[in-house]
């Protein structure tokens, strides 16, 4: 799972059909669930594609030194 959140499998859920509180469906989605894997991979692929489609931008000179410093700290 690719996320910056602290949430991770297993995911426990309860489904309540409309006007049927006595007819609850409960379940657990484990880390090796094929549907979770498919959704996670699809989400990651779609996010990469969205980032690739962002326009290029120019960093103003006033922020250039800060940007280079941040890049340098990531390479260490």
Secondary structure as UniProt FT lines:
FT   STRAND          11..16
FT   TURN            18..19
FT   TURN            21..22
FT   STRAND          24..29
FT   TURN            31..32
FT   HELIX           34..52
FT   HELIX           61..75
//
